Amino acid sequence: MKLLHIIATMNPISGGPCQGIRNSNPEIVRYGINREVVSLDDPETPFLGSDDFIIHALGPAIGTWHYAPRLRPWLLANLGRFDVVVINGLWIYPSYAGWSAIQTIKKQAKRNPEIRVPKVFIMPHGMLDPYFQNASNRRIKAIRNWFYWKLIENKVVNGADGILFTCATELMLARKSFHPYHPKKEVNVGYGITPPPVYSEGMRGEFLAQCPEVKDKPYLLFLSRIHKKKGVDLLIKAYANTVNKALAEKREYPKLVIAGPGLNSLYGAKMVRLLASYPTLKNSIFFTGMLTGDCKWGGLYGCEAFVLPSHQENFGIAVVEAMACKKPVLISHQINIWKEIEAGGGAIVAADTLEGTQNMLNEWVSLSAGKQNEMGKRALETYQNNFHIGPASIAFINSISI
């Protein structure tokens, strides 16, 4: 089988969708599938060329719609080489270009039966979640999306051969946002990651070079984009309340490492100012920027627990990576896989509010070392039973097989 992914970017900073493609590639290849990717990245971008599959970079994209004039002509010339096309993401030009090119090829195939028309699947990666229509800071975008759905995106979604979801909750939530919504097929293919590399002292060294302040100190790790959706403000405020209480009671409290891109954004600058408003925290909270490679794994292996009080998370690859490193996860119930994680016993789950985040932190530090270690073991078991890349890849392959 020849498979093509259409995606806006393969930049590792963008997170989920491109990382999912990379995570699954060893299994995809093992099952004899020839995969290629077409993206709107600038072909001169440094991160290109390091993957073991072909990426056709046709950017740079223009504007917020991510228009790329080379994409549709490339699709018209190349779609016939593939058996299956997966469009990753919605609301921007790549999904429209993919749908539009397929319509043209279908018309050509009616006149010439020798023309091959590939099957087309959409993988929305949470982009049909009601959160994006209901969030108070997205009202204008919600109106824009409603019109865009009526004009274009409903044709893309309802016209595809199937919609692929990363978890059961995403599938159910997708039914609540827009109408008409009547896809030909809905499939929960799951999602997963490959096992992390085995821990080494080199990983610890790489991480401590980035964050020397936590050497020989226990710490909690937030590893995600510095973005309003991720609840960074809740985490800093909740942590401040719990630490100030601990200081008053002369108790030790783990440090907090906030790692991820976005510190130079407007929201990131706001978080720096928020931290500065708590002088007692200057030696307790540390921003590191983005962690990659051994540095990232060193941070994960070395932390007490992973924390992410997100307002919306379709899957949460970093959450699962932490579990695969035998780390408990402290998460909100707005992360769509929270039910599976909580059922496994490797997490503390709370509301995505200041009170919920504070209760979550308080519950964690109240646990004995033995109970924290037991939670770590259960987190690893939950990863192995639910989020290993092998079963997820098989489900994906079975769903797109022609």
C-alpha positions in Angstrom: 0.0 0.0 0.0 1.2 3.5 -0.8 0.1 6.1 1.7 0.2 9.9 1.6 -0.2 12.3 4.5 -1.2 15.9 3.8 -0.2 18.1 6.7 0.5 21.8 7.3 3.9 21.3 8.9 6.3 18.7 10.1 8.0 21.1 12.4 8.6 19.3 15.7 7.7 22.4 17.6 4.1 22.1 16.3 3.6 18.9 18.4 0.9 16.2 18.0 0.1 15.4 14.4 3.6 15.5 13.0 5.0 13.7 16.0 2.3 11.0 15.6 3.4 10.4 12.0 7.0 10.1 13.2 6.1 7.8 16.1 4.2 5.4 13.9 6.6 5.2 11.0 8.6 2.1 12.2 5.4 0.1 12.6 4.0 1.4 9.3 7.1 0.3 7.5 7.1 -3.1 9.2 3.7 -3.8 7.8 4.9 -3.0 4.2 3.4 0.4 3.8 5.2 3.0 1.7 4.6 6.3 3.3 5.2 9.9 2.0 4.2 13.2 3.4 3.4 16.5 1.7 3.7 19.6 3.9 3.7 23.4 3.5 7.1 23.8 5.2 9.8 25.9 3.5 12.0 23.3 1.7 15.1 25.1 3.3 13.9 24.5 6.8 16.7 22.8 8.9 14.5 20.1 10.4 13.8 18.5 7.0 16.0 15.7 5.8 16.4 13.9 9.1 13.3 11.5 8.8 13.4 8.1 7.2 10.5 8.8 4.9 10.0 11.3 2.1 8.7 14.7 2.9 7.6 17.0 0.0 7.9 20.5 1.4 5.9 22.8 -0.9 5.9 26.0 1.2 6.3 28.4 2.7 2.6 28.8 3.4 1.0 32.3 3.1 -1.2 33.9 5.7 -3.4 32.4 8.5 -5.2 30.1 6.0 -1.8 28.6 5.1 -2.3 29.0 1.4 0.5 27.4 -0.7 0.1 27.8 -4.5 2.2 24.7 -5.2 0.1 22.3 -3.2 -2.9 21.7 -5.4 -1.0 21.2 -8.7 1.3 18.8 -6.9 -1.7 16.8 -5.6 -3.3 16.7 -9.0 0.0 15.4 -10.5 0.7 12.8 -7.7 -2.4 11.6 -6.0 -2.8 8.8 -8.6 0.4 7.2 -7.2 -1.2 6.5 -3.8 -3.8 4.0 -2.6 -4.8 6.1 0.5 -4.6 9.7 1.5 -4.9 11.0 5.1 -5.5 14.7 5.6 -4.2 15.7 9.0 -6.1 18.7 10.5 -8.9 21.0 9.4 -9.7 24.7 8.9 -6.8 25.6 6.7 -5.8 25.3 3.0 -4.3 21.8 3.1 -7.7 20.1 3.9 -9.4 22.2 1.2 -6.7 21.5 -1.4 -6.8 17.8 -0.7 -10.6 17.6 -1.0 -10.6 19.9 -4.1 -7.9 17.8 -5.8 -9.8 14.6 -5.1 -13.0 16.0 -6.6 -11.1 16.9 -9.8 -9.6 13.4 -10.0 -12.9 11.8 -9.5 -14.3 13.7 -12.5 -11.3 12.8 -14.6 -11.8 9.1 -13.6 -15.4 9.1 -14.9 -14.0 10.0 -18.4 -10.9 7.7 -18.1 -11.4 4.6 -15.9 -7.6 4.0 -15.9 -7.2 6.9 -13.5 -6.8 5.7 -10.0 -8.7 7.5 -7.2 -7.3 7.0 -3.8 -9.4 6.6 -0.7 -9.4 9.7 1.5 -9.5 9.8 5.3 -9.6 12.8 7.6 -7.7 12.8 10.9 -8.9 16.0 12.7 -6.6 15.7 15.7 -9.1 17.3 18.0 -10.0 20.1 15.7 -13.7 19.3 15.9 -13.7 19.6 19.6 -16.5 21.8 21.0 -13.9 23.6 23.1 -12.8 25.7 20.1 -16.4 26.9 19.5 -17.2 27.6 23.2 -14.0 29.1 24.6 -14.6 32.7 25.6 -11.4 34.0 24.0 -12.3 32.4 20.6 -15.7 34.0 19.9 -14.7 35.6 16.6 -12.8 32.5 15.5 -15.9 30.4 16.4 -18.1 32.5 14.1 -15.5 32.3 11.3 -15.4 28.5 11.7 -19.2 28.2 11.6 -19.3 30.0 8.3 -16.3 28.0 7.0 -18.0 24.8 8.0 -21.2 25.7 6.1 -19.2 26.7 3.0 -16.3 24.3 2.8 -15.4 22.0 5.7 -18.6 20.0 5.9 -17.9 18.9 2.4 -14.4 17.8 3.3 -15.5 15.9 6.4 -18.7 14.4 5.0 -17.2 13.6 1.7 -14.2 11.6 3.0 -14.2 7.8 3.1 -13.8 8.0 6.9 -12.8 10.1 9.9 -10.1 8.7 12.1 -10.0 9.6 15.8 -7.2 9.2 18.3 -9.5 8.2 21.2 -13.2 7.5 22.0 -13.7 10.8 23.7 -12.6 12.7 20.6 -15.0 10.7 18.4 -17.9 11.5 20.7 -17.1 15.2 21.1 -16.8 15.7 17.3 -20.5 15.0 16.9 -21.4 18.1 19.0 -19.8 21.0 17.2 -21.2 21.4 13.7 -24.1 20.4 11.5 -24.6 18.9 9.0 -22.2 16.3 10.4 -22.7 12.8 8.8 -19.4 11.2 7.9 -19.4 8.0 6.0 -17.4 6.2 8.7 -16.1 7.1 12.2 -13.2 5.0 13.5 -11.4 5.3 16.8 -7.9 4.1 15.7 -6.2 5.1 18.9 -2.8 6.7 19.2 0.5 5.7 20.7 4.2 6.2 21.0 7.2 4.0 20.7 8.9 3.0 24.0 11.3 5.7 25.2 15.0 5.2 24.9 16.6 3.5 27.9 17.7 5.9 30.6 21.4 7.0 30.6 23.4 9.4 32.8 24.0 11.3 29.6 20.3 12.2 29.5 20.5 13.5 33.0 23.5 15.6 32.1 21.9 17.1 29.1 18.8 18.1 31.1 20.8 19.6 34.0 22.9 21.6 31.6 19.6 23.2 30.5 18.2 23.5 34.1 21.0 23.3 36.6 18.8 24.7 39.3 17.2 21.4 40.0 20.3 19.3 40.5 19.8 16.9 43.4 16.3 18.5 43.9 12.9 16.9 43.4 10.8 18.6 40.7 7.5 18.5 38.8 7.7 18.8 35.0 5.3 20.7 32.7 6.3 19.8 29.1 4.2 21.4 26.5 3.7 24.7 24.6 3.5 27.9 26.7 0.0 28.6 25.6 -3.2 29.8 27.2 -5.0 26.5 26.4 -2.4 24.6 28.4 -3.3 26.2 31.7 0.2 27.5 32.5 -1.3 30.4 34.5 -3.4 28.0 36.6 -0.3 26.0 37.3 1.8 28.9 38.4 -0.9 30.4 40.6 -1.8 27.0 42.2 1.9 26.2 42.7 2.4 29.6 44.4 -0.4 29.0 46.8 0.8 25.5 47.8 4.5 26.5 48.0 3.8 29.6 50.2 1.8 27.3 52.5 4.7 24.9 52.6 7.2 27.7 53.3 5.0 28.9 56.2 5.0 25.4 57.6 8.8 25.0 56.9 8.1 22.0 54.7 10.1 20.9 51.6 8.2 21.2 48.3 9.3 20.0 44.8 10.5 22.6 42.3 8.5 23.2 39.1 10.1 23.1 35.7 8.1 24.6 32.9 9.5 23.4 29.6 8.3 24.1 26.1 8.3 26.6 23.2 6.3 29.8 23.3 8.0 31.8 26.1 8.6 34.6 23.6 4.9 34.9 22.7 2.6 37.5 24.3 1.2 34.8 26.5 4.7 33.6 27.4 5.7 37.1 28.4 2.6 37.3 30.5 3.6 34.1 32.3 7.1 35.6 33.0 5.5 38.6 34.5 3.1 36.4 36.5 6.1 34.5 38.0 7.9 37.8 38.8 4.8 38.8 40.9 5.7 36.0 43.3 9.1 36.9 44.6 9.2 33.8 46.9 9.1 31.6 43.8 12.3 32.8 42.1 14.1 29.7 43.3 11.2 27.3 42.8 9.9 27.7 39.2 12.2 27.6 36.2 11.4 28.1 32.5 13.8 26.1 30.3 12.5 26.6 26.7 11.9 23.6 24.5 13.5 20.3 25.4 14.4 17.8 22.7 16.2 14.5 22.4 18.2 13.3 25.4 17.6 16.6 27.2 13.8 15.9 27.1 14.1 12.3 28.2 16.5 13.4 31.0 13.8 15.8 32.2 11.1 13.2 32.1 13.1 10.4 33.7 14.3 12.7 36.4 11.0 14.3 37.5 8.8 13.2 40.4 5.7 13.6 38.3 4.4 15.2 35.1 1.8 18.0 35.3 -0.5 19.4 32.7 -3.7 21.2 33.8 -4.8 21.8 30.1 -8.1 23.3 29.1 -8.2 21.1 26.0 -5.9 18.3 24.9 -6.9 15.9 22.1 -4.5 13.2 23.2 -1.4 14.5 24.9 1.7 12.8 23.5 3.9 14.3 26.3 1.5 12.8 28.9 2.0 9.4 27.5 5.8 9.8 27.1 5.9 10.6 30.9 3.9 7.5 31.7 6.2 5.4 29.5 9.1 6.7 31.7 7.2 5.3 34.7 6.1 8.7 35.9 2.7 9.6 37.5 0.8 12.3 35.6 -1.2 15.1 37.2 -3.7 16.2 34.6 -7.0 17.9 34.0 -10.1 16.0 32.9 -10.0 18.1 29.7 -7.3 15.8 28.3 -9.3 13.4 26.2 -7.6 10.2 27.4 -8.0 11.0 31.1 -10.5 8.3 31.7 -8.2 5.5 30.4 -5.3 7.0 32.4 -7.3 7.4 35.6 -8.7 3.8 35.3 -5.1 2.6 35.2 -4.3 4.2 38.6 -1.3 6.2 37.4 -2.7 9.6 37.6 -4.3 12.3 39.7 -7.1 14.0 37.6 -8.8 17.3 38.5 -10.8 20.1 37.0 -9.1 22.6 34.8 -9.6 25.4 37.4 -7.4 27.1 40.0 -9.0 25.1 42.8 -8.7 21.8 40.8 -5.1 22.4 40.0 -4.3 23.3 43.6 -6.1 20.2 44.9 -4.2 18.1 42.5 -0.8 19.4 43.7 -1.8 19.1 47.3 -2.9 15.5 46.8 0.4 14.6 45.1 2.6 16.0 47.9 0.5 14.3 50.6 1.2 10.9 49.2 3.9 8.8 50.8 7.0 7.9 48.7 5.7 4.3 48.5 2.4 5.4 47.1 4.1 7.8 44.6 6.3 4.9 43.4 3.3 2.6 43.0 1.5 5.2 41.0 4.5 5.4 38.7 4.4 1.6 38.1 0.7 1.8 37.3 1.4 4.7 34.9 3.9 2.5 33.0 1.4 -0.4 32.9 -1.3 2.0 31.6 1.0 3.1 28.8 1.8 -0.5 27.9 -1.8 -1.6 27.9 -3.4 1.4 26.1 -0.9 3.7 24.3 1.9 1.5 22.9 2.4 2.3 19.2 2.0 -1.3 18.1 -1.8 -1.8 18.6 -2.5 1.8 17.6 -0.6 1.3 14.3 -2.5 -2.0 13.6 -5.8 -0.3 14.2 -4.8 2.6 11.9 -3.7 0.2 9.1 -6.8 -1.9 9.4 -9.0 1.2 9.1 -7.4 2.5 5.9 -6.8 -0.8 4.2 -8.4 -1.0 0.8 
